[in-house]
Amino acid sequence: MPLEKLKWVYLILLSIVWGSSFILIKKGLVGLSAIEVGSFRIIFAAVFLILIGFKSIMKIKKSQWKWMLLVGFLGNFFPVYLFSFAETEIDSAVASILNATTPLMTLIFGAMFFKAVFNQNKIIGVAVGLLGTAGLILSGASINPDQNYLYSLLVIIAASCYAMNVNILKTHMSGISPLGIAAGSFTVLLIPTLMILLFSGFFEKDLSNIVLHHSIGYVAILGVIGTGVAMIIFNKLVQISDPVFTTSVTYTIPVVALGWGILDGEVFSAWQLLSAFVILIGVFIVNRSKKVFSKFRKQAT
């Protein structure tokens, strides 16, 4: 399949998988704390990726592990915990909407630190997407006044981590296989995450509790599919596309998350659905232009 079409296939797959992740976090929080949800998510993903990617891990050069460590913490560790804590106070769909600031952060950090060059269409597309995101946030706040929107800052921080991560992946890790990046980055997270879980108080709970079992089951799906498999697809997308297109997945994720939220009884308005449509228009504008990322790669080398 031509790369131009393949990148859209990956984008749609990630939209579905990551759009479903927010409701899985919400379900996990029923029986687990935010720290426990984040820890189990990383542990399940790490075990899965190490098992299927052991050979790829062995091919990683010693000089590349410093970048692997950085990618592990920026792209997974911090965001996983930040989203878990955020969803203790805001709806799952709202968290996914706030995550749509990632492309803007990617553009800003790319220009500031990675010498990225973006044309006018990409800037306009990001702006339109953010306009739709703002509409979703404002309309959500009006129909959910009891939610603590200070926790939305945690999602913005997570989005900034994702933005730095995707630029690092593109500039410093293009020579490593997508599976190798995913497996290697989670390998470095396994021990610190196990330590966090050990001191989280989880093992003092009634481990026979059926609600606890259900929550762990939801997080297991989240870790293996929503994190492990998704990271492999994401890393493939990074290698065949540019950072702004890659992170535009955060514009389509809220559409899926809104659907899950409605099914789970979360309240949404017609304005939110209209704003979701504006977001999709932003994605279209971002990707109308010809690829201009070749200059980015040349300047980074």
N, C-alpha and C positions, 0 to 999 in steps of 0.2 A: 504494500500500500504506500502511495506517495506520502512523504513526511508532512506535507501541507494538510492532508486529510487525516493522517494518523494522529497529529497533535489535537485535532478536534475530538477524535475518539477518546483519547486519554483525558481531555478536559471534561467530557460528558461523564465518563466513568468516575473521575474524582469528584465531580459535582454530586453524584448520587451517593458515593461512599462517604465523603466528608459531610455532605448535607444531612446524612443519617446519624453522624457521630454525635451531634448535639443532643438528640433525644436519648441516645444511649448513655451519655453522661448524666442526663437528668434521671434516668431510671437507675443508674448506678448509685446515685446520691440518696436514693430511698433507704438503702441499708448500710451505706458506707459513708465515711467522712470524705471531704474534698481531698485530703492527703492520701487516703486509702484508694480512692478512685484513680488519682493520678499515678500512684505507685503501681497498682495492679495493671493499669493500662500499659505502662512502660515495660513491666516484667513480662506480661504475656507477649507483647510485640518483640521484645528482645529474645526470648526463648525461641519463638517461631522463626525469627530472622537468622539467628545463629545456627539453628538446625538445618535450614535450607540454604544458608549462604556461607557455610564454614569454609569451603574451598575459595570463595571470593575473598573472605577475610584474610586468608593466608597469602593472597597476592598483593595485599596492601603494603606499600613500601614504608619503611621506618619514618621517612621524611614527611609522609602524608598523614601520619597519625595526629599531628598537631591540628590539622584542619578537620580531621574526623572528630576530634574532641570538641572543637568549636561548633561544628555542625550539629553534633549530638545535643549540646546544651542549648544552642540558639534555636534549632529547628524542632526540637522535641521536648527536652526536659522542662525548660521554663514555661513554654506555652501549654504543655499538658497540665501542669499544676495551676497555672493562671486561669485557664478555662474552667477547671473543676471548681475553684474558689468563686469565680464569677457567677457560675450557674447556681450557687447557693442563694443568690439574691435576685437574679434576673432570669427571664424565660430563656429556654434553649434557642428559640428562633431569634430572639433579640441578640443573643451572643453571636449567632452566625451572621447576623446583619452587621454588627460592629466589626466583625472580622473582615468585612469588605473594604476596610481602610488599608489592607495590606498592599494593593497595587500602588497607592499613592506613596506609602512609605518606601516601597521598592524603588519607585522613580526618584524620590528624594535622596535616599541613601546611595543609589546607583550613581547619581550625578555628583554627590558630595565626595564619596570615597572610592568609587570604582571606575570613574571616567566614562560612565555610560552616556550614550547619546540617544535621545528620543525625539522623534519628529512631532509635528503639531497635532496630527491625528491621535497619537497616543495620549498626549496631554489633555486634549479635549475629551477623549473617551474616558479617561480616569476621572475628569471633572464631572462628566455626566453621571458616571457610576456613583460618585460620591454624593451627587445631588439626590439620586434615588435613595441612597443609604440614609441621608439626612431626613428625607421624608418618612422612611420607615421608622427611624428612631423617634422623631417628633410625634408621629401618630401613635406609636407604641406607648410612649410616655403618657399620652392623653387618656388612653384606655386602660393603662396599668399604673395608676398613680402610687400604688403601695410598694412598688419595686424600688430598690435602692440603686439608683443609676450611678452612684460613685463607683460601684463595682464594674461599671463599663470601662473604667480606666484600665482595669486588669486585662481586658480584651485588647485595648489599644496597645498596651505594652507587648502583649503576645504577638500582635500584628507586626510590630516593629522588629521583634525577634525573627519572625518569618521573613521579613523584608531583607534583613542583613544576611540571613541564611541563604536565600536564593541567589543573592549576588555572590556570596562566597562559593557556592556550588558551581556557578557558571564560570567564575574566573580562576578557581584553583583546583577543581576536582573533576574537570571534564574528561580526564583520562582514566577515571575509575568507573567500573561498571555500576549501573544503578543498584543492583543487588548488593554489590560490595559496599557502596556508600551507606545503604540502609542498614545492612548487617553490622558494618563497622561502627557506625555512629551509635547504634543501640548497645553494642558490646561494651563501650566505655561507660554507658549509663547503668548497666545492670547492678554492679556492686553498690554504688551510692544509693540507688533506688531501694535495694534490699535493706540497706541500713536504715533508710527513712521509714520503711514499712515496719521494721523491727521495733522502732521506738515510737510508732504512731499510736500504740495502744490497741491495735487490731487483734492481737493474740490474747487480749484480756476479755474479748467479747465472747458471747455464747455462739460458738462456731457451728452449732446444730440448728441455728435459726434459719427457717426457710426463706425469710425475706432477705437475709444476708446471702444465701445461696443464689437467689434470683439476681441480686445486684452484681455479684461476682460473675454470673453468667453473662449479663449484659456487658460488663467491662471486658470479659474475655473476647466477646465478639468485636468490641471496640478496639481492643489491643491487636488482635490478629488481622482482622479485615480493615477496620477503620484507621489503623496505624501501620501495621506491618506491610500488608499488601499495598495499601495506598501510598506508602513512602517509595516503594519500588516503582510504581506507576509515575509518581511525582518526579522522581529522579530521572526517569526516561524522558518525561516531558521537558524538564530543564535542559537536557542535552540536545533536544531537537527544536527548541524554541527559545525565545528571549524572555527575560525576567518579567516584563509587564504582561505578556500573554500568559505566562505560567501562573502568575498570581491573580490573573483575572478570573480564575476558578473561584476565588472568594466572592465574586459578584454573582455567580450562579448557585453557589452553595445555599444562600438564604432562600431561594425559591423552593429547593427540596426541603430545607428545614422548616419553612412555613407550612408546607404540606403536612409534615409529621406533627408539627405543633397543633394544627387544626384538628387532626385525628386524635390528639391527646387532650383536647379540650382547652387549649390556649386560645385566647380571644384575639381576633384580628379584624381590621376594618377594610373597607373597599380602598381607602387611601393607601394602606400598606400593600395591597395587591397591585395598585397602580404604580407605586414606587418600585416594586419588584420588576415591573415591566420596563421602567426607566433604566434600571440596573442592566437589564439585558441589552438595551440599546447602547449603553456605555461599552459593553463588551464588544458589540458589533463594530462600533467606531474605532475602538482600540486596534482591532485587527483588520481594518480596511486597507491600511497602508502596506506597502511592500516591506519585506524584512529589512531593517536598518541596523541589525545588531552586529553585522560584520565589523563595523568600526569599533564597536565595544570590545570585541575579541582582540582586535589588533592592538588597541591601546593598552589592554590588560596584560599583553605578553611582553 
